[in-house]
Amino acid sequence: MKLVIRQDLACSSCGSHHVVKSGKSAGRQKYLCRDCGKYFLADASYHHHSRKLREEALRLYANGMNMRAIARTLSVPLGTVFTWIKR
Ligand SMILES: [Zn+2]
């Protein structure tokens, strides 16, 4: 198995980026989280996770929190928060 650590891919259960590719399921890439041991599918879980985080980031920003604090609060890279807010 190939170890993958990607900032744009997070475990749907614990949010960890410490995941490995683990074959395919119904044509979609399946991943295994090395931190919590759960399997998840890349597209469905990741996008769901990402959209919720993005909404939360925008809400915090609207409430006056700065980007660095948002990144720390949501455990996402500062660059990602910046992209969400500037989009
Ligand atoms: Zn996990």
PDB file of the backbone (N, CA, C, O) and the ligand in Angstrom, with CONECT records:
HET     ZN  A 101       1
ATOM      1  N   MET A   1       0.843  -1.195   0.000  1.00  0.00           N
ATOM      2  CA  MET A   1       0.000   0.000   0.000  1.00  0.00           C
ATOM      3  C   MET A   1       0.879   1.246   0.000  1.00  0.00           C
ATOM      4  O   MET A   1       1.952   1.291   0.602  1.00  0.00           O
ATOM      5  N   LYS A   2       0.376   2.246  -0.699  1.00  0.00           N
ATOM      6  CA  LYS A   2       1.125   3.492  -0.816  1.00  0.00           C
ATOM      7  C   LYS A   2       0.599   4.496   0.202  1.00  0.00           C
ATOM      8  O   LYS A   2      -0.604   4.743   0.288  1.00  0.00           O
ATOM      9  N   LEU A   3       1.511   5.063   0.963  1.00  0.00           N
ATOM     10  CA  LEU A   3       1.100   6.059   1.959  1.00  0.00           C
ATOM     11  C   LEU A   3       0.833   7.391   1.281  1.00  0.00           C
ATOM     12  O   LEU A   3       1.640   7.876   0.488  1.00  0.00           O
ATOM     13  N   VAL A   4      -0.301   7.968   1.602  1.00  0.00           N
ATOM     14  CA  VAL A   4      -0.675   9.248   1.014  1.00  0.00           C
ATOM     15  C   VAL A   4      -0.924  10.251   2.135  1.00  0.00           C
ATOM     16  O   VAL A   4      -1.742  10.003   3.022  1.00  0.00           O
ATOM     17  N   ILE A   5      -0.236  11.358   2.099  1.00  0.00           N
ATOM     18  CA  ILE A   5      -0.573  12.431   3.037  1.00  0.00           C
ATOM     19  C   ILE A   5      -0.885  13.647   2.188  1.00  0.00           C
ATOM     20  O   ILE A   5       0.005  14.276   1.614  1.00  0.00           O
ATOM     21  N   ARG A   6      -2.145  13.958   2.123  1.00  0.00           N
ATOM     22  CA  ARG A   6      -2.578  15.057   1.265  1.00  0.00           C
ATOM     23  C   ARG A   6      -3.388  16.049   2.069  1.00  0.00           C
ATOM     24  O   ARG A   6      -4.282  15.670   2.826  1.00  0.00           O
ATOM     25  N   GLN A   7      -3.077  17.295   1.904  1.00  0.00           N
ATOM     26  CA  GLN A   7      -3.802  18.327   2.640  1.00  0.00           C
ATOM     27  C   GLN A   7      -5.237  18.469   2.129  1.00  0.00           C
ATOM     28  O   GLN A   7      -6.097  18.990   2.838  1.00  0.00           O
ATOM     29  N   ASP A   8      -5.497  18.011   0.912  1.00  0.00           N
ATOM     30  CA  ASP A   8      -6.842  18.165   0.356  1.00  0.00           C
ATOM     31  C   ASP A   8      -7.693  16.915   0.541  1.00  0.00           C
ATOM     32  O   ASP A   8      -8.806  16.827   0.022  1.00  0.00           O
ATOM     33  N   LEU A   9      -7.161  15.949   1.286  1.00  0.00           N
ATOM     34  CA  LEU A   9      -7.912  14.712   1.490  1.00  0.00           C
ATOM     35  C   LEU A   9      -7.883  14.376   2.977  1.00  0.00           C
ATOM     36  O   LEU A   9      -6.813  14.229   3.568  1.00  0.00           O
ATOM     37  N   ALA A  10      -9.041  14.258   3.564  1.00  0.00           N
ATOM     38  CA  ALA A  10      -9.086  13.989   4.998  1.00  0.00           C
ATOM     39  C   ALA A  10     -10.054  12.863   5.311  1.00  0.00           C
ATOM     40  O   ALA A  10     -11.062  12.691   4.626  1.00  0.00           O
ATOM     41  N   CYS A  11      -9.749  12.108   6.333  1.00  0.00           N
ATOM     42  CA  CYS A  11     -10.616  11.031   6.803  1.00  0.00           C
ATOM     43  C   CYS A  11     -11.978  11.609   7.189  1.00  0.00           C
ATOM     44  O   CYS A  11     -12.059  12.648   7.843  1.00  0.00           O
ATOM     45  N   SER A  12     -13.039  10.926   6.778  1.00  0.00           N
ATOM     46  CA  SER A  12     -14.381  11.443   7.069  1.00  0.00           C
ATOM     47  C   SER A  12     -14.745  11.250   8.535  1.00  0.00           C
ATOM     48  O   SER A  12     -15.664  11.902   9.032  1.00  0.00           O
ATOM     49  N   SER A  13     -14.047  10.373   9.229  1.00  0.00           N
ATOM     50  CA  SER A  13     -14.378  10.120  10.632  1.00  0.00           C
ATOM     51  C   SER A  13     -13.620  11.033  11.591  1.00  0.00           C
ATOM     52  O   SER A  13     -14.208  11.617  12.501  1.00  0.00           O
ATOM     53  N   CYS A  14     -12.295  11.155  11.377  1.00  0.00           N
ATOM     54  CA  CYS A  14     -11.502  11.902  12.352  1.00  0.00           C
ATOM     55  C   CYS A  14     -10.808  13.116  11.738  1.00  0.00           C
ATOM     56  O   CYS A  14     -10.220  13.918  12.463  1.00  0.00           O
ATOM     57  N   GLY A  15     -10.868  13.264  10.410  1.00  0.00           N
ATOM     58  CA  GLY A  15     -10.262  14.433   9.781  1.00  0.00           C
ATOM     59  C   GLY A  15      -8.772  14.311   9.542  1.00  0.00           C
ATOM     60  O   GLY A  15      -8.141  15.269   9.096  1.00  0.00           O
ATOM     61  N   SER A  16      -8.202  13.170   9.825  1.00  0.00           N
ATOM     62  CA  SER A  16      -6.764  12.966   9.647  1.00  0.00           C
ATOM     63  C   SER A  16      -6.375  12.958   8.169  1.00  0.00           C
ATOM     64  O   SER A  16      -7.149  12.521   7.317  1.00  0.00           O
ATOM     65  N   HIS A  17      -5.168  13.445   7.873  1.00  0.00           N
ATOM     66  CA  HIS A  17      -4.649  13.384   6.512  1.00  0.00           C
ATOM     67  C   HIS A  17      -3.741  12.173   6.336  1.00  0.00           C
ATOM     68  O   HIS A  17      -3.158  11.979   5.269  1.00  0.00           O
ATOM     69  N   HIS A  18      -3.623  11.374   7.364  1.00  0.00           N
ATOM     70  CA  HIS A  18      -2.736  10.214   7.352  1.00  0.00           C
ATOM     71  C   HIS A  18      -3.499   9.000   6.821  1.00  0.00           C
ATOM     72  O   HIS A  18      -3.961   8.157   7.590  1.00  0.00           O
ATOM     73  N   VAL A  19      -3.622   8.927   5.495  1.00  0.00           N
ATOM     74  CA  VAL A  19      -4.438   7.887   4.881  1.00  0.00           C
ATOM     75  C   VAL A  19      -3.648   7.114   3.823  1.00  0.00           C
ATOM     76  O   VAL A  19      -2.677   7.627   3.266  1.00  0.00           O
ATOM     77  N   VAL A  20      -4.065   5.891   3.555  1.00  0.00           N
ATOM     78  CA  VAL A  20      -3.447   5.096   2.505  1.00  0.00           C
ATOM     79  C   VAL A  20      -4.509   4.671   1.505  1.00  0.00           C
ATOM     80  O   VAL A  20      -5.670   4.462   1.858  1.00  0.00           O
ATOM     81  N   LYS A  21      -4.083   4.544   0.230  1.00  0.00           N
ATOM     82  CA  LYS A  21      -4.988   4.031  -0.782  1.00  0.00           C
ATOM     83  C   LYS A  21      -5.244   2.572  -0.484  1.00  0.00           C
ATOM     84  O   LYS A  21      -4.330   1.832  -0.118  1.00  0.00           O
ATOM     85  N   SER A  22      -6.484   2.162  -0.640  1.00  0.00           N
ATOM     86  CA  SER A  22      -6.821   0.796  -0.268  1.00  0.00           C
ATOM     87  C   SER A  22      -7.796   0.172  -1.265  1.00  0.00           C
ATOM     88  O   SER A  22      -8.848  -0.340  -0.882  1.00  0.00           O
ATOM     89  N   GLY A  23      -7.433   0.223  -2.551  1.00  0.00           N
ATOM     90  CA  GLY A  23      -8.272  -0.394  -3.569  1.00  0.00           C
ATOM     91  C   GLY A  23      -9.450   0.469  -3.950  1.00  0.00           C
ATOM     92  O   GLY A  23      -9.556   1.629  -3.554  1.00  0.00           O
ATOM     93  N   LYS A  24     -10.349  -0.139  -4.745  1.00  0.00           N
ATOM     94  CA  LYS A  24     -11.494   0.619  -5.214  1.00  0.00           C
ATOM     95  C   LYS A  24     -12.782  -0.058  -4.824  1.00  0.00           C
ATOM     96  O   LYS A  24     -12.838  -1.274  -4.643  1.00  0.00           O
ATOM     97  N   SER A  25     -13.823   0.754  -4.697  1.00  0.00           N
ATOM     98  CA  SER A  25     -15.147   0.236  -4.389  1.00  0.00           C
ATOM     99  C   SER A  25     -16.134   0.911  -5.319  1.00  0.00           C
ATOM    100  O   SER A  25     -16.275   2.134  -5.302  1.00  0.00           O
ATOM    101  N   ALA A  26     -16.821   0.118  -6.135  1.00  0.00           N
ATOM    102  CA  ALA A  26     -17.797   0.644  -7.089  1.00  0.00           C
ATOM    103  C   ALA A  26     -17.181   1.731  -7.963  1.00  0.00           C
ATOM    104  O   ALA A  26     -17.824   2.736  -8.265  1.00  0.00           O
ATOM    105  N   GLY A  27     -15.924   1.519  -8.368  1.00  0.00           N
ATOM    106  CA  GLY A  27     -15.256   2.453  -9.271  1.00  0.00           C
ATOM    107  C   GLY A  27     -14.676   3.686  -8.613  1.00  0.00           C
ATOM    108  O   GLY A  27     -14.080   4.530  -9.282  1.00  0.00           O
ATOM    109  N   ARG A  28     -14.846   3.793  -7.310  1.00  0.00           N
ATOM    110  CA  ARG A  28     -14.300   4.957  -6.616  1.00  0.00           C
ATOM    111  C   ARG A  28     -13.116   4.548  -5.739  1.00  0.00           C
ATOM    112  O   ARG A  28     -13.080   3.451  -5.181  1.00  0.00           O
ATOM    113  N   GLN A  29     -12.160   5.455  -5.636  1.00  0.00           N
ATOM    114  CA  GLN A  29     -10.988   5.170  -4.824  1.00  0.00           C
ATOM    115  C   GLN A  29     -11.350   5.058  -3.348  1.00  0.00           C
ATOM    116  O   GLN A  29     -12.034   5.912  -2.784  1.00  0.00           O
ATOM    117  N   LYS A  30     -10.873   3.982  -2.748  1.00  0.00           N
ATOM    118  CA  LYS A  30     -11.143   3.768  -1.328  1.00  0.00           C
ATOM    119  C   LYS A  30      -9.869   4.032  -0.542  1.00  0.00           C
ATOM    120  O   LYS A  30      -8.775   3.682  -0.985  1.00  0.00           O
ATOM    121  N   TYR A  31     -10.010   4.641   0.611  1.00  0.00           N
ATOM    122  CA  TYR A  31      -8.863   4.941   1.460  1.00  0.00           C
ATOM    123  C   TYR A  31      -9.043   4.355   2.849  1.00  0.00           C
ATOM    124  O   TYR A  31     -10.159   4.177   3.338  1.00  0.00           O
ATOM    125  N   LEU A  32      -7.906   4.062   3.465  1.00  0.00           N
ATOM    126  CA  LEU A  32      -7.910   3.589   4.855  1.00  0.00           C
ATOM    127  C   LEU A  32      -7.220   4.645   5.706  1.00  0.00           C
ATOM    128  O   LEU A  32      -6.106   5.071   5.402  1.00  0.00           O
ATOM    129  N   CYS A  33      -7.885   5.058   6.763  1.00  0.00           N
ATOM    130  CA  CYS A  33      -7.288   6.030   7.677  1.00  0.00           C
ATOM    131  C   CYS A  33      -6.361   5.290   8.631  1.00  0.00           C
ATOM    132  O   CYS A  33      -6.758   4.311   9.262  1.00  0.00           O
ATOM    133  N   ARG A  34      -5.123   5.765   8.732  1.00  0.00           N
ATOM    134  CA  ARG A  34      -4.151   5.106   9.609  1.00  0.00           C
ATOM    135  C   ARG A  34      -4.301   5.550  11.056  1.00  0.00           C
ATOM    136  O   ARG A  34      -3.729   4.935  11.955  1.00  0.00           O
ATOM    137  N   ASP A  35      -5.049   6.588  11.284  1.00  0.00           N
ATOM    138  CA  ASP A  35      -5.212   7.074  12.653  1.00  0.00           C
ATOM    139  C   ASP A  35      -6.396   6.427  13.362  1.00  0.00           C
ATOM    140  O   ASP A  35      -6.286   6.050  14.529  1.00  0.00           O
ATOM    141  N   CYS A  36      -7.536   6.293  12.665  1.00  0.00           N
ATOM    142  CA  CYS A  36      -8.698   5.699  13.334  1.00  0.00           C
ATOM    143  C   CYS A  36      -9.056   4.331  12.752  1.00  0.00           C
ATOM    144  O   CYS A  36      -9.901   3.629  13.307  1.00  0.00           O
ATOM    145  N   GLY A  37      -8.415   3.939  11.625  1.00  0.00           N
ATOM    146  CA  GLY A  37      -8.621   2.601  11.090  1.00  0.00           C
ATOM    147  C   GLY A  37      -9.883   2.414  10.274  1.00  0.00           C
ATOM    148  O   GLY A  37     -10.234   1.283   9.939  1.00  0.00           O
ATOM    149  N   LYS A  38     -10.577   3.500   9.946  1.00  0.00           N
ATOM    150  CA  LYS A  38     -11.805   3.387   9.168  1.00  0.00           C
ATOM    151  C   LYS A  38     -11.540   3.565   7.679  1.00  0.00           C
ATOM    152  O   LYS A  38     -10.614   4.265   7.270  1.00  0.00           O
ATOM    153  N   TYR A  39     -12.383   2.911   6.881  1.00  0.00           N
ATOM    154  CA  TYR A  39     -12.305   3.058   5.434  1.00  0.00           C
ATOM    155  C   TYR A  39     -13.250   4.162   5.001  1.00  0.00           C
ATOM    156  O   TYR A  39     -14.300   4.366   5.610  1.00  0.00           O
ATOM    157  N   PHE A  40     -12.877   4.865   3.959  1.00  0.00           N
ATOM    158  CA  PHE A  40     -13.804   5.848   3.405  1.00  0.00           C
ATOM    159  C   PHE A  40     -13.535   6.022   1.922  1.00  0.00           C
ATOM    160  O   PHE A  40     -12.442   5.717   1.444  1.00  0.00           O
ATOM    161  N   LEU A  41     -14.528   6.511   1.195  1.00  0.00           N
ATOM    162  CA  LEU A  41     -14.400   6.747  -0.232  1.00  0.00           C
ATOM    163  C   LEU A  41     -14.007   8.198  -0.456  1.00  0.00           C
ATOM    164  O   LEU A  41     -14.503   9.104   0.214  1.00  0.00           O
ATOM    165  N   ALA A  42     -13.110   8.400  -1.404  1.00  0.00           N
ATOM    166  CA  ALA A  42     -12.551   9.722  -1.610  1.00  0.00           C
ATOM    167  C   ALA A  42     -13.600  10.790  -1.911  1.00  0.00           C
ATOM    168  O   ALA A  42     -13.721  11.764  -1.168  1.00  0.00           O
ATOM    169  N   ASP A  43     -14.349  10.619  -2.980  1.00  0.00           N
ATOM    170  CA  ASP A  43     -15.202  11.722  -3.412  1.00  0.00           C
ATOM    171  C   ASP A  43     -16.307  12.083  -2.430  1.00  0.00           C
ATOM    172  O   ASP A  43     -16.401  13.229  -1.991  1.00  0.00           O
ATOM    173  N   ALA A  44     -17.144  11.108  -2.084  1.00  0.00           N
ATOM    174  CA  ALA A  44     -18.288  11.407  -1.226  1.00  0.00           C
ATOM    175  C   ALA A  44     -17.879  12.024   0.114  1.00  0.00           C
ATOM    176  O   ALA A  44     -18.293  13.135   0.444  1.00  0.00           O
ATOM    177  N   SER A  45     -17.083  11.311   0.864  1.00  0.00           N
ATOM    178  CA  SER A  45     -16.759  11.754   2.212  1.00  0.00           C
ATOM    179  C   SER A  45     -15.916  13.025   2.212  1.00  0.00           C
ATOM    180  O   SER A  45     -16.134  13.924   3.024  1.00  0.00           O
ATOM    181  N   TYR A  46     -14.961  13.091   1.306  1.00  0.00           N
ATOM    182  CA  TYR A  46     -14.079  14.243   1.325  1.00  0.00           C
ATOM    183  C   TYR A  46     -14.835  15.531   1.006  1.00  0.00           C
ATOM    184  O   TYR A  46     -14.659  16.542   1.685  1.00  0.00           O
ATOM    185  N   HIS A  47     -15.672  15.492  -0.021  1.00  0.00           N
ATOM    186  CA  HIS A  47     -16.363  16.711  -0.403  1.00  0.00           C
ATOM    187  C   HIS A  47     -17.364  17.159   0.661  1.00  0.00           C
ATOM    188  O   HIS A  47     -17.560  18.352   0.897  1.00  0.00           O
ATOM    189  N   HIS A  48     -17.982  16.183   1.286  1.00  0.00           N
ATOM    190  CA  HIS A  48     -18.925  16.483   2.351  1.00  0.00           C
ATOM    191  C   HIS A  48     -18.194  17.201   3.490  1.00  0.00           C
ATOM    192  O   HIS A  48     -18.620  18.252   3.968  1.00  0.00           O
ATOM    193  N   HIS A  49     -17.098  16.602   3.897  1.00  0.00           N
ATOM    194  CA  HIS A  49     -16.260  17.139   4.965  1.00  0.00           C
ATOM    195  C   HIS A  49     -15.811  18.558   4.619  1.00  0.00           C
ATOM    196  O   HIS A  49     -15.910  19.477   5.432  1.00  0.00           O
ATOM    197  N   SER A  50     -15.323  18.705   3.409  1.00  0.00           N
ATOM    198  CA  SER A  50     -14.769  19.979   2.968  1.00  0.00           C
ATOM    199  C   SER A  50     -15.833  21.072   2.930  1.00  0.00           C
ATOM    200  O   SER A  50     -15.579  22.201   3.350  1.00  0.00           O
ATOM    201  N   ARG A  51     -17.020  20.743   2.431  1.00  0.00           N
ATOM    202  CA  ARG A  51     -18.070  21.744   2.311  1.00  0.00           C
ATOM    203  C   ARG A  51     -18.521  22.225   3.687  1.00  0.00           C
ATOM    204  O   ARG A  51     -18.741  23.419   3.894  1.00  0.00           O
ATOM    205  N   LYS A  52     -18.657  21.296   4.620  1.00  0.00           N
ATOM    206  CA  LYS A  52     -19.053  21.677   5.975  1.00  0.00           C
ATOM    207  C   LYS A  52     -17.997  22.571   6.624  1.00  0.00           C
ATOM    208  O   LYS A  52     -18.319  23.566   7.274  1.00  0.00           O
ATOM    209  N   LEU A  53     -16.750  22.201   6.438  1.00  0.00           N
ATOM    210  CA  LEU A  53     -15.665  22.997   7.006  1.00  0.00           C
ATOM    211  C   LEU A  53     -15.645  24.389   6.399  1.00  0.00           C
ATOM    212  O   LEU A  53     -15.426  25.383   7.091  1.00  0.00           O
ATOM    213  N   ARG A  54     -15.875  24.443   5.102  1.00  0.00           N
ATOM    214  CA  ARG A  54     -15.843  25.727   4.420  1.00  0.00           C
ATOM    215  C   ARG A  54     -16.958  26.638   4.938  1.00  0.00           C
ATOM    216  O   ARG A  54     -16.746  27.826   5.180  1.00  0.00           O
ATOM    217  N   GLU A  55     -18.152  26.055   5.102  1.00  0.00           N
ATOM    218  CA  GLU A  55     -19.281  26.836   5.632  1.00  0.00           C
ATOM    219  C   GLU A  55     -18.958  27.359   7.032  1.00  0.00           C
ATOM    220  O   GLU A  55     -19.274  28.498   7.373  1.00  0.00           O
ATOM    221  N   GLU A  56     -18.326  26.509   7.827  1.00  0.00           N
ATOM    222  CA  GLU A  56     -17.966  26.900   9.186  1.00  0.00           C
ATOM    223  C   GLU A  56     -16.917  28.022   9.143  1.00  0.00           C
ATOM    224  O   GLU A  56     -16.989  28.974   9.919  1.00  0.00           O
ATOM    225  N   ALA A  57     -15.957  27.903   8.245  1.00  0.00           N
ATOM    226  CA  ALA A  57     -14.912  28.923   8.119  1.00  0.00           C
ATOM    227  C   ALA A  57     -15.524  30.277   7.739  1.00  0.00           C
ATOM    228  O   ALA A  57     -15.154  31.312   8.292  1.00  0.00           O
ATOM    229  N   LEU A  58     -16.454  30.252   6.796  1.00  0.00           N
ATOM    230  CA  LEU A  58     -17.095  31.494   6.354  1.00  0.00           C
ATOM    231  C   LEU A  58     -17.935  32.106   7.477  1.00  0.00           C
ATOM    232  O   LEU A  58     -18.013  33.327   7.609  1.00  0.00           O
ATOM    233  N   ARG A  59     -18.558  31.249   8.281  1.00  0.00           N
ATOM    234  CA  ARG A  59     -19.373  31.720   9.392  1.00  0.00           C
ATOM    235  C   ARG A  59     -18.481  32.401  10.442  1.00  0.00           C
ATOM    236  O   ARG A  59     -18.807  33.472  10.954  1.00  0.00           O
ATOM    237  N   LEU A  60     -17.357  31.758  10.747  1.00  0.00           N
ATOM    238  CA  LEU A  60     -16.424  32.327  11.728  1.00  0.00           C
ATOM    239  C   LEU A  60     -15.859  33.656  11.231  1.00  0.00           C
ATOM    240  O   LEU A  60     -15.697  34.610  11.991  1.00  0.00           O
ATOM    241  N   TYR A  61     -15.568  33.685   9.944  1.00  0.00           N
ATOM    242  CA  TYR A  61     -14.997  34.901   9.354  1.00  0.00           C
ATOM    243  C   TYR A  61     -16.017  36.046   9.431  1.00  0.00           C
ATOM    244  O   TYR A  61     -15.668  37.187   9.734  1.00  0.00           O
ATOM    245  N   ALA A  62     -17.279  35.714   9.151  1.00  0.00           N
ATOM    246  CA  ALA A  62     -18.354  36.710   9.218  1.00  0.00           C
ATOM    247  C   ALA A  62     -18.529  37.232  10.645  1.00  0.00           C
ATOM    248  O   ALA A  62     -18.973  38.360  10.859  1.00  0.00           O
ATOM    249  N   ASN A  63     -18.169  36.388  11.614  1.00  0.00           N
ATOM    250  CA  ASN A  63     -18.270  36.783  13.020  1.00  0.00           C
ATOM    251  C   ASN A  63     -17.036  37.533  13.504  1.00  0.00           C
ATOM    252  O   ASN A  63     -16.931  37.872  14.682  1.00  0.00           O
ATOM    253  N   GLY A  64     -16.105  37.789  12.592  1.00  0.00           N
ATOM    254  CA  GLY A  64     -14.960  38.618  12.937  1.00  0.00           C
ATOM    255  C   GLY A  64     -13.677  37.878  13.296  1.00  0.00           C
ATOM    256  O   GLY A  64     -12.692  38.505  13.684  1.00  0.00           O
ATOM    257  N   MET A  65     -13.676  36.551  13.172  1.00  0.00           N
ATOM    258  CA  MET A  65     -12.447  35.808  13.471  1.00  0.00           C
ATOM    259  C   MET A  65     -11.462  35.969  12.312  1.00  0.00           C
ATOM    260  O   MET A  65     -11.867  35.978  11.149  1.00  0.00           O
ATOM    261  N   ASN A  66     -10.175  36.094  12.626  1.00  0.00           N
ATOM    262  CA  ASN A  66      -9.211  36.222  11.525  1.00  0.00           C
ATOM    263  C   ASN A  66      -8.841  34.844  10.953  1.00  0.00           C
ATOM    264  O   ASN A  66      -9.084  33.810  11.576  1.00  0.00           O
ATOM    265  N   MET A  67      -8.253  34.861   9.762  1.00  0.00           N
ATOM    266  CA  MET A  67      -8.013  33.611   9.030  1.00  0.00           C
ATOM    267  C   MET A  67      -7.081  32.654   9.763  1.00  0.00           C
ATOM    268  O   MET A  67      -7.273  31.439   9.732  1.00  0.00           O
ATOM    269  N   ARG A  68      -6.067  33.216  10.426  1.00  0.00           N
ATOM    270  CA  ARG A  68      -5.123  32.350  11.136  1.00  0.00           C
ATOM    271  C   ARG A  68      -5.831  31.598  12.268  1.00  0.00           C
ATOM    272  O   ARG A  68      -5.573  30.416  12.500  1.00  0.00           O
ATOM    273  N   ALA A  69      -6.717  32.294  12.961  1.00  0.00           N
ATOM    274  CA  ALA A  69      -7.457  31.668  14.061  1.00  0.00           C
ATOM    275  C   ALA A  69      -8.429  30.620  13.524  1.00  0.00           C
ATOM    276  O   ALA A  69      -8.626  29.574  14.143  1.00  0.00           O
ATOM    277  N   ILE A  70      -9.029  30.901  12.385  1.00  0.00           N
ATOM    278  CA  ILE A  70      -9.959  29.942  11.767  1.00  0.00           C
ATOM    279  C   ILE A  70      -9.215  28.676  11.374  1.00  0.00           C
ATOM    280  O   ILE A  70      -9.687  27.567  11.626  1.00  0.00           O
ATOM    281  N   ALA A  71      -8.046  28.841  10.752  1.00  0.00           N
ATOM    282  CA  ALA A  71      -7.243  27.690  10.332  1.00  0.00           C
ATOM    283  C   ALA A  71      -6.910  26.810  11.536  1.00  0.00           C
ATOM    284  O   ALA A  71      -6.969  25.583  11.463  1.00  0.00           O
ATOM    285  N   ARG A  72      -6.557  27.469  12.652  1.00  0.00           N
ATOM    286  CA  ARG A  72      -6.191  26.723  13.853  1.00  0.00           C
ATOM    287  C   ARG A  72      -7.424  26.043  14.450  1.00  0.00           C
ATOM    288  O   ARG A  72      -7.356  24.891  14.878  1.00  0.00           O
ATOM    289  N   THR A  73      -8.539  26.751  14.477  1.00  0.00           N
ATOM    290  CA  THR A  73      -9.764  26.216  15.061  1.00  0.00           C
ATOM    291  C   THR A  73     -10.267  24.991  14.292  1.00  0.00           C
ATOM    292  O   THR A  73     -10.685  24.001  14.893  1.00  0.00           O
ATOM    293  N   LEU A  74     -10.221  25.068  12.960  1.00  0.00           N
ATOM    294  CA  LEU A  74     -10.767  23.986  12.133  1.00  0.00           C
ATOM    295  C   LEU A  74      -9.714  22.963  11.711  1.00  0.00           C
ATOM    296  O   LEU A  74     -10.033  21.982  11.039  1.00  0.00           O
ATOM    297  N   SER A  75      -8.461  23.190  12.104  1.00  0.00           N
ATOM    298  CA  SER A  75      -7.359  22.292  11.738  1.00  0.00           C
ATOM    299  C   SER A  75      -7.213  22.130  10.223  1.00  0.00           C
ATOM    300  O   SER A  75      -7.038  21.021   9.718  1.00  0.00           O
ATOM    301  N   VAL A  76      -7.286  23.240   9.520  1.00  0.00           N
ATOM    302  CA  VAL A  76      -7.039  23.209   8.080  1.00  0.00           C
ATOM    303  C   VAL A  76      -5.888  24.171   7.784  1.00  0.00           C
ATOM    304  O   VAL A  76      -5.648  25.100   8.555  1.00  0.00           O
ATOM    305  N   PRO A  77      -5.167  23.956   6.667  1.00  0.00           N
ATOM    306  CA  PRO A  77      -4.063  24.845   6.337  1.00  0.00           C
ATOM    307  C   PRO A  77      -4.551  26.277   6.112  1.00  0.00           C
ATOM    308  O   PRO A  77      -5.646  26.501   5.596  1.00  0.00           O
ATOM    309  N   LEU A  78      -3.721  27.233   6.508  1.00  0.00           N
ATOM    310  CA  LEU A  78      -4.077  28.641   6.341  1.00  0.00           C
ATOM    311  C   LEU A  78      -4.395  28.955   4.881  1.00  0.00           C
ATOM    312  O   LEU A  78      -5.320  29.718   4.600  1.00  0.00           O
ATOM    313  N   GLY A  79      -3.641  28.378   3.956  1.00  0.00           N
ATOM    314  CA  GLY A  79      -3.865  28.617   2.528  1.00  0.00           C
ATOM    315  C   GLY A  79      -5.259  28.190   2.088  1.00  0.00           C
ATOM    316  O   GLY A  79      -5.872  28.824   1.230  1.00  0.00           O
ATOM    317  N   THR A  80      -5.755  27.102   2.688  1.00  0.00           N
ATOM    318  CA  THR A  80      -7.085  26.604   2.353  1.00  0.00           C
ATOM    319  C   THR A  80      -8.153  27.586   2.814  1.00  0.00           C
ATOM    320  O   THR A  80      -9.097  27.886   2.084  1.00  0.00           O
ATOM    321  N   VAL A  81      -7.990  28.082   4.036  1.00  0.00           N
ATOM    322  CA  VAL A  81      -8.941  29.064   4.569  1.00  0.00           C
ATOM    323  C   VAL A  81      -8.938  30.313   3.690  1.00  0.00           C
ATOM    324  O   VAL A  81      -9.988  30.871   3.373  1.00  0.00           O
ATOM    325  N   PHE A  82      -7.749  30.731   3.311  1.00  0.00           N
ATOM    326  CA  PHE A  82      -7.601  31.908   2.467  1.00  0.00           C
ATOM    327  C   PHE A  82      -8.355  31.721   1.141  1.00  0.00           C
ATOM    328  O   PHE A  82      -9.053  32.624   0.679  1.00  0.00           O
ATOM    329  N   THR A  83      -8.203  30.542   0.546  1.00  0.00           N
ATOM    330  CA  THR A  83      -8.884  30.237  -0.717  1.00  0.00           C
ATOM    331  C   THR A  83     -10.400  30.281  -0.567  1.00  0.00           C
ATOM    332  O   THR A  83     -11.101  30.829  -1.418  1.00  0.00           O
ATOM    333  N   TRP A  84     -10.901  29.698   0.524  1.00  0.00           N
ATOM    334  CA  TRP A  84     -12.353  29.674   0.763  1.00  0.00           C
ATOM    335  C   TRP A  84     -12.911  31.089   0.877  1.00  0.00           C
ATOM    336  O   TRP A  84     -13.937  31.414   0.281  1.00  0.00           O
ATOM    337  N   ILE A  85     -12.230  31.913   1.642  1.00  0.00           N
ATOM    338  CA  ILE A  85     -12.750  33.246   1.938  1.00  0.00           C
ATOM    339  C   ILE A  85     -12.605  34.196   0.761  1.00  0.00           C
ATOM    340  O   ILE A  85     -13.458  35.056   0.540  1.00  0.00           O
ATOM    341  N   LYS A  86     -11.535  34.042   0.013  1.00  0.00           N
ATOM    342  CA  LYS A  86     -11.307  34.936  -1.119  1.00  0.00           C
ATOM    343  C   LYS A  86     -12.072  34.559  -2.367  1.00  0.00           C
ATOM    344  O   LYS A  86     -12.168  35.354  -3.302  1.00  0.00           O
ATOM    345  N   ARG A  87     -12.627  33.330  -2.394  1.00  0.00           N
ATOM    346  CA  ARG A  87     -13.298  32.840  -3.589  1.00  0.00           C
ATOM    347  C   ARG A  87     -14.561  33.636  -3.893  1.00  0.00           C
ATOM    348  O   ARG A  87     -15.250  33.351  -4.873  1.00  0.00           O
TER     349      ARG A  87
HETATM  350 ZN    ZN A 101      -9.653   8.664  10.642  1.00  0.00          ZN2+
END
